[in-house]
Amino acid sequence: MNKLKNTYSGIFRDGGAGRLAKKRYRLRRKILLDKENILMAITGVPYGPGQETVWAYAHCPTYQEPAIMYLTGINQSNVILLLDPYSSESDEILFVSKKDLSKEFWDGIRFGVGDSKSIREVQRVTGIKDIRDIDDFDEVLKGRFKKQRSKRLGTLWMEGTRGKKVVEIKTDHNWNFKKRLVRNLPSKGPSFSLRNIMKNHFELRLPLDSYDVKNTLVAEKITGKGFVETLKNFNLFNSEYQVQGFLEGRMLEKSSYGLSFPSIIASGHNATVLHYMKNDDGFKKNEMVLMDFGVRWMTMHADISRTVPASGKFNPMQKMLYEIVLKAQLAVQRKARSGVAIDDLNDCCWSSINRDLDMIFKSAGGKMKLRYKDRPHGVSHLMGEQEHDGDPFRNYLSEPMQEGWLISNEPGLYGSFKIHLNGKSYDEEIGIRIEDNLLITKTGCKNLSSSIPKAVRQIEKLMGTQRDE
């Protein structure tokens, strides 16, 4: 186990299953085969770091196509998986590049054909017995396809709807692979059909299994500890990049799998920009600082947002607005359960915030100018093999949530606010986002990030401005 983890950690993820990983991945492939019951070809990412745009090499690790990662655990570019329910030879073939020792001298170990030891290792860790040269893929596919009575082929591409219009992502490797399949197949007549396996694949992939949940909890724990340490040292920082450097350093000390996404560290006005990425401004002690951050463990993610006062203590207006957002977040958590749609959570969230802005903030004499109309963004997205998982067009928002889904819970508030409280006037541009990760159950949900502090009292205590009573 230690040899497997240490030697192949850069190109294979066992998902925490150890020697049972191949059984886990084999079962996933079998279930997909049974559901689709057609010949299928799925591609991994075609390029590794710096191979397509050499100048972009810096800080560019290989992140595999999530479908290949889910079905095989292989985190290596230029692989193709062929699944064939009708074959008497082998129902699954993995195509990989040739073994290239000179390339390994530069980039590290890779699975490859032409080397018996490497092939045995691929077989051992994935459970796939038939490993072939990727240069032979087109010919093998043609041969397998000719034997199919139905003349149907399944593959994966991103497809959804916007209103009544069908939309597709035509700029990624999956779309290019789809075009390659159509171009190279021997039959393009009326009996031929290319089927998108996206729906069935996502239905299998989105509910987390027990290993996924454990890995997510590890990611949440590491992320939470990094946040706590950052709060305890916040008095040392006076710029966004200092916060980012410290927070990411604490997280990456504990995980070799990288960040879930580039961190957002946004102070003052910058926090009203949803995907602010500059992260290099200084901040004043009277401003709030929004942090959106998380670390990966295996292939799972933490996705956390917290908003804190740079001074370590919320002023009265900041506290009022923060607790309006926090109240909405807790309302969403109470409502989230199997059978409820994310659209319903959106209604719950934004009606709560808009109502409390009127009943609490405006009734106390507050004035505001929001950066949006009605609602700034969705309160939830799916999480899994990808930090934002599920179909990229978010058609799942109207579907009943399923047991085992992992969703974000991230209400936010962004705009300019003024109020006079306790004899003092406050006038600030503020962005507040509070985000947790919820595992959907039959009767409710489990907040996997519940240990990460978010109450006003907790934050102020960690920042050293409030003592225990």
N, C-alpha and C positions, 0 to 999 in steps of 0.2 A: 504493500500500500504506500509506504513512504517513497519507494523507488518510483512508482507510477506518478505520484503527486509531484515529486521534485523534478523528474526527468521530463514529463510531458505537460506540466502545468501551463506552459505557454500555448500549447496547441490542442489541449483536451481538458474538458471540465467534467469531473465525475459527478458533479451536483451534490457531493456529500454522501453519495451512495457507495463509494468505494468499490469493492469487488462485485457489488450488485448493480453497478451502473449499466453494464451491458444488458442485463435483464430488463432494467427500467427503460432503456432506449429501444430495445427490441419490442417491448410491449407497446410503446407509443407508435412505432412503425406498423405493427400488426393491426392495431385499432384503426389507424388511418387507412390501411389497405382494405380492411373489412368494410369501412364506411364508404369508400370511393369505389372499390371493386373494379378499377381500371388501371391500365399502365400509367405510371406517373414518373415525371422527371423534375427534380428540384435542384436549383443551383445554389452554391454558396457565393460569397463575395468573390469577384474575379481578381481583385487587386489587393495587395498588402500595402503597408505604409510606404508612401513615397514612390510607388510603382507607376501610378498614372500621372501624377503631377509632382515631379521630383522636388520642386521648390517648397512643397507643403509637408516635407518629411517631419519637421519638428513636432514632437508630442503627438504622434499619430499612431496609436496602437491598432492592431487588427481586432475589429469587432465583427463577428460572424453574422451572416444572415440568420435571424432568430429561428427560422424554420429548420435550418440545418442544425443549429445548436440544440434545438428542442429534440430533434429526431436522432442525433448522433453524438452530441457533445463535442464535436470537432471544431476548434477555433483556428482554422487554417484556410487561407485563400485558395481559390481554384480547385474546388471539389464539387462533384455532382453526385446526387443520390438518385438511383433508378429503382423503382418499386414495381414489381410485376406479379399480380395475383394469379396469373395463368401459367406461369413458367414451371416446367418440370425440372429445370436445372437449378435455378436459384431465384427466389422471389425478391432479393434485394442485392444490388451491386453498388459499391462505392467506387467512384472514379477519382483518382488523385494524380498529381504530377509525378514525374520521374524523380527518384532520389538524386539530389545534387549536392555532393559533399562540399564543393567549392562555395556554393551559396550558403550552406550551413556554417561555413567558416565565418561569414559576415553576419548572418541573421539568426543563427541558432538552429536547433534540431527541427526537422519537419518529417511528417509521415510521407513516404514516397514508394513508388513501385520500382522494381529492379533491384531491390534489396530485401532478401528473404526475412531478415530480422525485423525490418520496419513493417513489412506486411503482416507478420505474426503479431506484432504489437497492435496494429490497427484492428486486427481480428479480435484480439484479446480484450481491448478496451471498449470496442463498439458492439461486439457480437455479430458484426457483418463478416461473413466468411468469404465472399467473392469481392476481391479488391483488384481493380484494373487500371490501366493507364488512361488518363483523361483524354489523350489523343485518339483513343479508340471509341469514344462515346458516341459520335454520330453514326458510325457503322453498326455498333451494337444496338442503338435505338432503332435504326431502320429495320434490322433483322427481327427484333422483338415486335415492332409495330406491324410488320407484314403478317405475323402470326395471329394478330388480334382480329377476331371476327367483327367486332363492333367498329373498328377504325376510330376509336376514341383515345385521346391522350389527355392526361391531367397534368397541370403545372400550376405554379403560384404566381399571381400578380396582384397588385393592389387596385381594387375596383370597389366602387360604391355609388351612391346616388346623392345628388344635391337637388332637392325638390323632386321633379320628375325626370331629371337628366342623369344619365349614367356617366360617371366620370372615372377616369383611370389615371394612375401615375405612370407616365411614359418616359421618365428620366432616370430610372434606376436599373440595376442589374437584372431584376426579375423581368422587366419589360423587354430588355435586350435579349434575354434568354428565350422568352416567348417567341420573339421574331425569329430567332435562330431555329427553333423547333419547327415553326411553320415553313421556313425556307428549306429545311433539309429533309422533311418527311416525304416519302414517296407518293402519298395519296393526298390530294387536295380537292377531291370531288365532293359531291353532295353528301356522301356517306361519312366524310371526315368531320370530326368536331374536336375542338380543343377546349377542355373544361377547366375552369378555375376552381382549384381546391381550397381557396382562401376561407370560405365559410366553414367547411368541415374542419379545416386545420385550426382555425381560431377557436371553434367550439371545444376542441380537444385541449388546446394549449392554455386557454385563459384560466380555467379553474386550477389553482395551485395544488400540487400534491404535498404530502407531508414533508418531503425533502425541501421543496420550494419554500414552504412556510418557515422551516427551521433556518434556511439560508437568509430569508428576509429578516427574521428576528435578529440574526447575527449582524446584518447590515444596519438595522435600526439601533442596535446596542452600540456599535462602533460610532455611528453618526451622532447619537445622543451624547456619548462621552466626549466627543470632539466639541460639541456645542457647549456643554457644561464647562469644559476647560477654557473655551473661548470667553464665556461670560465672566469667569473668575479673573481673567487677565485683561478684560476689556479696557481698563484704565490705562493700559500701555499703548493703546492704538489711537491714532488720529487720522487714519485714512482707510479707504475701502480695501486697498490692496494689502494692508497690514492684517486686517481681519481675515481676508481670504487666505493669505499665506499661512497664518496660524491655524485656522480652522481646517484647511485642507491638509496641512501637515499632520495634525493630530489624527485625522481620519486615515490618511494613507500610511501612517505608522502601523496601523492595525489591519490593513487589508492590502493584499497584492493584486486585487482585481480592478483597481482604479475607481474613479469617481462615477457616480450615476450619470452626471451631466456637468457641464461647466458651471461653477457656482455663480450665483447672482448675489453681489454684495452692493446694496444701493442705499445711499443716505439722502435724507431730505427730499428735494424735488426728484432726484434720480429714481426714488422708489415708486414714483407714479408711472414709470416706464416698465411695462410688464416683463419684457425680456431684456432688461438692461444688462449689458455685458462689459461695459468699459472698465468698471471696477478700479478706477485710479484716482478718484476725487478725495480730497480731504473732507472731513466733516467737523461740524461744530458740536459742542456738548449739548446744546439745546435741541439737536435734531434727533430723529429716529433713524434706525438703520434696519433695513429689511434684508434678511438672509434666506436664500433659497438654495439648498445644498443636500448632499447625500453621497453615500459610498455604495459600491457594489460588493456583494459577497457571492462567489461563484457566478451565476448568471442572474441573480436577483438583486433588487435595488431598494434603497431607502430614498424617499423624496420628501424632504421636510422643509417647511418655511417657518421662520420665527421673525418677529419684529420687536426690537428692543430700543430703549432710550440710550443714546450715546453717553449720557451723564450717569446712567445707572439708576435713574429714578424717573418714572413717568410724571409729566406735569398733568394738571387736572384735565385739560382737553385731550391730551394723548391717551390718558387712562380711560376717559369716557368713550372715545372712538374705538380704542383697542377692545374694550369689553363688549361693545356692540358687535364687532366682528367675531369675538370669541363666543358670544352667546349664539350667534348663527351657526358657528361650527359645531357646537354641542347639539343644537337642534337637528342638524343634518345627521350627526352620529346616532341620535336616538331614532331617526326615521329609517336609516339604512338597514335593509334586510333583503333576503331572497324574495323575488317577486316584485319588488319595487323598482321602478325605472330611475335611471340617473336624471332624466328630465324632471321627475318628481322631486328629487333632491335639489335641483336647481331652483324650482319654484319655492321650496321650503327655505333655502338659503337667502335668496335675494329679497323675498317678501319680508323675511325677518330683519335684514339689514335696513331696507328702505323704511319699514315701519318704525324701527327704533331710531333711525335718523330723525324722523318726524317727531316721535313721542318723547325722545330723550334729548337729542342735540338741539333741534330747532325750538322745542318748547322751552329750553333754557336760554334762548336768545341767540343760538348759534346760526351762522350763515356759512354757506358752502357753495362751491362750484366744482362738480364732479368732472372727471376726465372722460366720462362715458355716459350713455343713456341707459337707464334701468338696471343693466347688469354688465359688468366689465368682461367677464369670461365665465366658462363653465366651472362649476364647483368641483367636478370630479373627472378624472380620466382613468382608464384601466391601466394596470401595471402587471408586469410579468417578465418574460424574456427580454422585452424592451421596457425602458422606464415609462414610455408612453406606448402601451400595447393596444392590440385590437385594430380594427380597420382604421386607417388614417383619416377617413372622412367622418368618423364618429357616428356612423349610423346605429351603433349599439346604444346610443343614449336613450332611445325610446323603447328598447327591449327590456323585459324583466331581468333584473340581475340574478345571477346564478350563484348557488352556494359554492364557495371556493374562489370567487372572483376577488381580486385585490384592487381597491380603488383609492384614489387620493380624496382628501376632504380639505379643500383650500378656498374658503371664502376670502374676499379681499375688498378693500376700500381705498380709492385713489382720488385725490383732488386737493383743492385749497379750502381751508377751514379757518373760521374766525369765531371767537366767543369771548365774553367777559365773565370771569368766574372768580368769586371770592376777592373782589376788588382788583383783579389783574386781568389784562387783556392778552389774548393769545391769537396769533396769526401765523399759520404755517402751511406749507405744501407737504402733504403726508401721503405715504403709501403704506398700507398695512396688509399683510397676508399671513395667515396662520394655517399651516398644512400638516395633516397627519395622514396615515395610511391605514385603511380599514379593510379587514378580511370579512367578506360577507358570509353569514351563516343563515340557517333556516329561520331562526327566531330573532336575528338582529345582526350584530357585527362585533368583531373584536378589533380594538384599536391596537395595532402592533407597535405603534410609537407612543403608547400612553405614558411611558417612563420619561419621555423627553419634556422638560419643563416648559410651561406656557402660561401659567397663571401669573398675574401681575406680581403677587407676593413672592412667588418662586423666583421669577426673573430678578427682581430687585434684591432679594436675599443673595443670590449667586453673584450679583454684580457688586455686592458689598455695601449697599445703601440701606439695608434693613436687617435688624438683629432679631434673633429669636426672642419671643416673649416668654 
